[in-house]
Amino acid sequence: MSDQPTFTLTIDQNKYLPTDGREVHAILSIGSTGGAVTTQSVAAEAAEVIIIDTSGSMSGSKIREARQAAATAVQTLRDGVHFAVIAGTEKAVMVYPSGRTQLVRADPGTRKEAERAIGRLLAHGGTAMGEWLKLAGNLLTAHPSAIRHALLMTDGQNNERAEVFGSVLSAWSGTFVCDCLGVGDDWVPAELRRVAEAMLGTFDFVRNQGDLPEFFRRLTQTSMSKTVAELSLRVWVPQTATLKFVKQVSPTLLDLTGKRTDVNPLTGDYPTGSWGAEEREYHLCVEVPPGHVGQEIRAGWVKLVRPDTQEVVASGNVLAQWTDDLAQSTHINRKVAHYTGQAELHELIQDGLSARAMGDVDTATARLAKARELATESGREDTARLLERVVEVDPATGTARLRRNVDKADEIELDTGSVRTSRLRKE
């Protein structure tokens, strides 16, 4: 067995509430050393499914780059990892291993066979992402103790009915992690966002299709570095309190509130997916009944739990204390303020782009101009630059207006990038 990773949990908050105060906010910072990976380690057992869009829109240079990217992912797999390659059209087809619905172990021989099969991929047909995910889920289910991961790449829009796609996402939600890539400018960020949110993964925009192999290599490498298949955030709140939300706020925004599994009436588990050596941060909000001056309560008890063994690997308390000292109760914790601002930036961009798509120029202008201001203030230079390509502000008058001819790729990059957050700078 390899060295087990160690986890740390630190909680940032201002516990002091005014006498009528009810909302307690806390940022949970979780760090993992990752642990060593060996092929003998149970923790390092991994199962990987590579899903390539081979629909008609992928013809020409796109399918060539996709073949190269899939081959790069296969080369990046370490020996012993179970894997498969799926071609996605209006159905899901096993590219490798052909004719079998099971994963095979990666070794020099199977990797070469997979690369040969990938080299024969052609573009034709439609797009049914739900079918692709269903097959990936069925393949990965056969490896319950493995770190289960899928990598999905598409260049187009899903042709399935919304309710069909939705039912697949809810059926497979949380059973494996799926990272998604959109190529070109004819795909819908909202569709891949839904996949990433359901499957606790990431989604990203490959602006230049020539970069596709590098994206595949990086994502596969990250997947190979995971050492723990699943951890849950177990949150207890008192009987008189309400847990309003649990959200991942770094490195990307991900709302976990609706993914709760009840442990008992006061306690719920929230899935966080697989872990390697990394740091993530989560925002917790608890509503408590008002207390009296000087009273201190435990507003939340947070544990990091392995669902398979129920082992608690880290824990911490969220506190609340009522005070009539205005300086104490109005002090805003820097981390809470930072991530609240990052979430607001994401919402402003999403609202602004939606309003723009619907032709509501006034709302789009107001939201995107405010987003640009917030991005500049919070040091998100990359986001501020993209916002400048969508909305311009007259430096003399401060008047904002939407730009007429916006590059579709700029809009997609702004949309997909809005879920990424910046870490709080050290003072």
C-alpha positions in Angstrom: 0.0 0.0 0.0 1.3 3.5 -0.8 1.7 6.2 1.8 -1.7 7.6 2.6 -2.3 11.3 1.9 -2.8 13.7 4.8 -5.5 16.3 4.8 -5.7 19.6 6.6 -8.9 21.7 7.2 -8.7 25.3 8.3 -11.7 27.6 8.8 -11.8 31.3 8.2 -14.7 33.3 9.6 -15.7 36.2 11.8 -17.7 34.4 14.5 -19.1 37.7 16.0 -22.7 38.5 15.1 -24.7 41.6 16.1 -27.6 40.9 18.6 -30.1 40.4 15.7 -27.5 38.6 13.5 -28.5 35.2 12.0 -26.2 34.4 9.1 -22.8 32.7 9.8 -20.4 32.6 6.8 -17.2 30.5 6.8 -14.5 29.5 4.2 -13.2 26.0 4.6 -9.6 25.6 3.2 -8.8 21.9 2.6 -5.3 20.8 1.6 -4.0 17.4 0.7 -0.4 16.2 0.4 -1.6 13.6 -2.1 0.5 10.7 -1.0 2.7 8.5 -3.2 1.2 6.7 -6.1 2.2 3.1 -6.8 0.6 0.5 -9.1 0.2 -1.8 -6.0 -1.7 0.9 -4.1 -5.5 0.4 -3.7 -5.8 4.2 -3.5 -4.1 4.6 -6.8 -6.4 2.2 -8.7 -7.8 4.2 -11.6 -10.3 3.8 -14.4 -10.3 6.3 -17.4 -12.7 6.7 -20.3 -11.7 9.0 -23.2 -14.8 10.3 -25.1 -14.2 11.9 -28.6 -16.9 13.7 -30.5 -16.8 12.2 -34.0 -20.0 13.9 -35.3 -20.1 15.3 -38.9 -19.0 18.8 -37.7 -15.7 17.3 -36.6 -14.5 16.7 -40.2 -11.3 18.0 -41.7 -8.5 19.3 -39.4 -10.7 18.9 -36.3 -10.9 15.1 -36.5 -7.1 15.0 -37.1 -6.4 17.1 -34.0 -8.9 15.0 -32.0 -7.2 11.8 -33.0 -3.8 13.2 -32.0 -5.4 14.4 -28.7 -6.9 11.0 -27.9 -3.6 9.3 -28.7 -1.8 11.7 -26.4 -4.3 10.9 -23.5 -3.6 7.2 -24.1 0.1 7.7 -24.0 -0.2 9.6 -20.7 -2.0 6.7 -18.9 0.2 4.9 -16.5 0.6 1.1 -16.6 -2.2 -0.8 -14.9 -4.9 1.9 -15.3 -8.1 0.5 -16.8 -9.2 2.5 -19.8 -11.4 2.7 -22.9 -12.0 5.1 -25.8 -15.5 6.0 -27.0 -16.5 7.7 -30.3 -19.5 9.9 -29.8 -22.2 10.6 -32.5 -26.0 10.1 -32.1 -24.8 7.0 -30.3 -21.8 5.9 -28.3 -19.4 3.4 -30.0 -16.5 1.5 -28.4 -13.4 2.5 -30.3 -11.1 0.5 -28.0 -11.4 -2.2 -26.9 -13.6 -2.8 -30.0 -16.6 -5.2 -29.7 -16.4 -5.3 -25.8 -18.1 -3.2 -23.2 -15.4 -3.3 -20.6 -12.2 -1.5 -19.8 -8.7 -3.0 -20.4 -5.5 -2.5 -18.5 -3.0 0.0 -20.0 0.4 -1.5 -21.0 2.7 -0.9 -24.0 0.7 -3.3 -26.1 -2.8 -2.1 -25.3 -1.7 1.5 -25.7 -0.4 0.8 -29.2 -3.6 -1.1 -30.1 -5.7 1.8 -28.9 -3.7 4.4 -30.8 -4.1 2.3 -34.0 -7.9 2.2 -33.4 -8.0 6.0 -32.7 -6.1 6.6 -36.0 -9.1 5.1 -37.9 -11.7 7.5 -36.5 -13.8 9.4 -39.1 -16.3 12.2 -38.6 -20.0 11.5 -39.3 -23.5 11.7 -37.7 -25.1 13.7 -34.9 -24.4 14.6 -31.2 -26.0 12.8 -28.2 -23.8 13.5 -25.1 -26.2 11.7 -22.8 -25.5 8.4 -24.7 -21.8 9.0 -24.4 -22.0 9.6 -20.7 -24.3 6.6 -20.2 -21.7 4.2 -21.8 -18.9 5.8 -19.9 -20.8 5.3 -16.7 -21.6 1.7 -17.4 -17.9 1.0 -18.2 -16.7 2.8 -15.0 -19.3 1.1 -12.7 -17.4 -2.2 -13.0 -14.5 -0.6 -11.1 -16.2 0.6 -7.8 -12.9 1.1 -5.8 -11.1 2.9 -8.6 -10.6 6.6 -9.1 -13.1 6.9 -11.9 -12.7 9.7 -14.5 -13.9 10.5 -18.0 -12.6 13.1 -20.4 -15.2 14.4 -22.9 -14.4 16.6 -25.9 -17.0 18.1 -28.3 -17.3 20.8 -30.9 -21.0 21.0 -31.3 -24.4 21.3 -29.7 -26.3 18.4 -28.1 -29.1 17.1 -30.3 -30.9 15.2 -27.4 -34.2 16.5 -25.9 -33.4 18.5 -22.8 -35.3 16.1 -20.5 -33.4 13.1 -21.9 -30.1 14.8 -21.3 -31.2 15.9 -17.8 -32.3 12.4 -16.8 -28.9 11.0 -17.8 -27.0 13.7 -15.8 -29.1 13.1 -12.7 -28.8 9.3 -13.0 -25.0 9.4 -13.1 -24.3 12.5 -11.0 -21.4 12.0 -8.6 -20.6 8.4 -9.8 -17.5 9.5 -11.7 -15.7 12.8 -12.4 -16.0 14.1 -15.9 -13.8 16.9 -17.3 -15.1 18.5 -20.5 -13.5 20.4 -23.4 -15.3 22.6 -26.0 -13.5 23.2 -29.3 -14.3 25.9 -31.8 -17.2 28.3 -31.4 -20.3 26.2 -32.2 -20.8 24.5 -28.9 -22.9 25.7 -26.0 -21.0 26.5 -22.7 -24.2 25.9 -20.7 -24.4 22.3 -21.8 -20.8 21.4 -20.8 -21.3 23.4 -17.6 -24.3 21.1 -16.7 -22.1 18.1 -17.3 -19.2 19.5 -15.2 -21.6 20.4 -12.3 -23.3 17.1 -12.3 -20.0 15.1 -12.5 -17.9 17.3 -10.2 -15.5 18.1 -13.1 -14.2 21.1 -15.0 -15.1 22.5 -18.4 -12.8 24.5 -20.6 -12.6 26.2 -23.9 -9.9 25.1 -26.4 -9.7 28.2 -28.5 -7.0 26.9 -30.8 -7.7 23.3 -31.9 -3.9 22.8 -32.3 -3.7 23.0 -28.5 -6.1 20.0 -28.0 -3.4 17.4 -27.5 -1.8 19.5 -24.7 -5.2 19.9 -23.0 -5.8 16.1 -23.1 -2.3 15.5 -21.8 -2.7 17.9 -18.9 -6.2 16.6 -17.9 -5.1 13.0 -18.1 -2.0 13.7 -16.0 -4.1 15.4 -13.4 -6.4 12.4 -13.3 -3.4 10.1 -13.0 -2.1 12.1 -10.0 -5.3 11.5 -7.9 -4.8 9.2 -4.9 -8.2 9.2 -3.1 -11.3 8.2 -5.0 -13.9 10.2 -3.1 -14.2 12.4 0.0 -17.3 13.9 1.4 -17.8 17.1 3.4 -20.0 16.0 6.3 -21.7 19.0 7.8 -23.7 19.0 11.0 -25.8 22.1 12.1 -27.9 22.4 15.3 -31.6 21.5 15.3 -32.6 25.2 15.4 -30.3 26.2 12.5 -30.6 25.9 8.7 -27.7 25.1 6.3 -28.3 27.6 3.5 -25.6 26.5 1.1 -22.3 24.6 0.6 -20.2 25.8 -2.4 -16.8 25.1 -3.7 -15.3 28.5 -4.4 -11.7 27.6 -5.4 -10.2 26.7 -7.8 -13.6 26.8 -9.6 -17.1 27.6 -8.5 -19.3 24.6 -7.9 -22.6 24.6 -5.9 -22.8 21.4 -3.9 -26.0 22.4 -2.0 -28.3 20.2 -4.0 -26.0 17.2 -3.9 -26.6 16.5 -0.2 -27.1 12.9 1.1 -28.7 12.8 4.5 -26.7 11.1 7.2 -29.2 11.9 9.9 -31.7 14.8 10.4 -29.0 17.2 11.4 -26.1 16.0 9.2 -25.6 15.8 5.5 -22.7 14.6 3.2 -21.7 16.7 0.2 -19.5 14.9 -2.4 -16.2 16.6 -3.4 -14.9 14.0 -5.9 -11.4 12.5 -6.1 -8.3 14.1 -4.6 -4.5 14.3 -5.3 -2.0 16.8 -3.9 -4.0 20.0 -4.1 -5.9 22.8 -2.2 -9.6 23.7 -2.5 -11.8 26.1 -0.7 -15.5 25.9 0.2 -18.0 28.5 1.4 -20.5 27.5 4.0 -23.5 29.6 5.1 -25.6 28.7 8.2 -28.7 30.5 9.5 -29.1 30.4 13.2 -31.7 31.9 15.6 -30.7 35.1 17.3 -28.8 34.7 20.6 -28.0 37.0 23.5 -24.9 39.0 24.1 -21.9 36.8 25.1 -23.6 33.6 24.1 -21.4 31.3 21.9 -22.6 28.3 19.9 -21.3 25.8 17.5 -23.1 26.8 14.3 -21.6 23.9 12.3 -19.3 20.9 12.7 -17.5 20.0 9.5 -15.7 16.7 8.9 -13.9 15.4 5.8 -14.9 11.7 5.5 -14.0 8.8 3.3 -17.4 7.4 2.3 -16.1 3.8 1.9 -14.6 3.5 5.4 -16.3 6.4 7.2 -12.8 7.5 8.4 -12.7 11.1 9.4 -9.5 12.6 7.9 -9.9 16.2 9.1 -12.5 18.3 11.0 -13.3 21.8 12.3 -15.9 24.0 14.0 -17.9 27.0 12.7 -18.7 29.2 15.6 -21.2 32.0 16.3 -21.0 34.5 19.2 -23.3 37.4 19.7 -21.9 40.8 20.7 -23.0 44.4 21.1 -19.5 45.6 20.1 -20.0 47.1 16.7 -16.3 46.9 15.7 -16.3 43.1 16.3 -19.6 42.4 14.6 -19.0 44.5 11.5 -15.5 43.2 10.8 -15.6 41.3 7.5 -13.3 38.3 7.2 -11.0 38.8 4.1 -11.5 35.4 2.7 -15.2 35.4 3.0 -15.3 38.9 1.4 -13.0 37.7 -1.4 -14.9 34.7 -2.4 -18.3 36.4 -2.1 -16.9 38.9 -4.6 -15.7 36.1 -6.9 -19.2 34.5 -6.9 -20.7 37.9 -7.6 -18.4 38.4 -10.6 -19.5 35.0 -12.0 -23.2 35.9 -11.6 -22.7 39.3 -13.2 -21.0 37.8 -16.3 -23.7 35.0 -16.6 -26.5 37.5 -16.2 -24.9 39.9 -18.7 -24.3 37.3 -21.4 -27.8 35.9 -21.0 -29.3 39.4 -21.3 -27.2 40.1 -24.3 -28.3 36.9 -26.0 -31.9 37.9 -25.4 -31.4 41.4 -26.8 -31.8 43.1 -23.4 -29.1 45.7 -24.0 -29.6 47.8 -20.9 -29.4 44.8 -18.5 -26.4 43.3 -20.4 -24.6 46.7 -20.4 -25.1 47.3 -16.6 -24.1 43.8 -15.6 -21.1 43.5 -17.8 -19.8 47.0 -16.9 -20.1 46.2 -13.2 -18.4 42.8 -13.8 -15.5 44.6 -15.6 -15.1 47.0 -12.6 -15.2 44.1 -10.1 -12.7 42.0 -12.2 -10.2 45.0 -12.2 -10.7 45.6 -8.4 -10.1 41.9 -7.5 -7.0 41.5 -9.7 -8.7 39.3 -12.3 -6.8 40.9 -15.2 -7.5 38.0 -17.6 -11.3 38.4 -17.1 -11.1 42.2 -17.2 -9.3 42.0 -20.6 -12.1 39.7 -22.0 -14.8 41.9 -20.6 -13.2 44.9 -22.4 -13.8 43.0 -25.7 -17.5 42.8 -24.9 -18.3 46.1 -23.2 -16.5 49.4 -23.5 -16.4 52.3 -21.0 -15.8 55.9 -22.0 -13.0 57.0 -19.6 -14.1 60.6 -19.6 -17.8 60.1 -18.8 -17.8 56.5 -17.3 -20.6 55.6 -19.7 -20.6 51.9 -20.7 -21.9 50.4 -23.9 -21.9 47.0 -25.5 -19.5 46.5 -28.4 -21.3 45.6 -31.7 -19.0 43.1 -33.3 -17.9 40.7 -30.6 -15.8 37.7 -31.6 -17.8 34.5 -30.7 -14.7 32.9 -29.3 -14.1 35.9 -26.9 -17.7 35.5 -25.6 -17.2 31.7 -25.1 -13.9 32.3 -23.3 -15.5 34.8 -21.0 -18.4 32.5 -20.3 -16.3 29.4 -19.5 -13.6 31.3 -17.6 -16.2 32.9 -15.3 -16.3 29.7 -13.1 -12.6 30.0 -12.3 -11.7 32.0 -9.2 -8.5 33.7 -8.1 -6.9 32.9 -4.7 -6.8 35.6 -2.1 -3.5 37.5 -2.3 -1.5 37.5 0.9 -1.2 40.9 2.5 
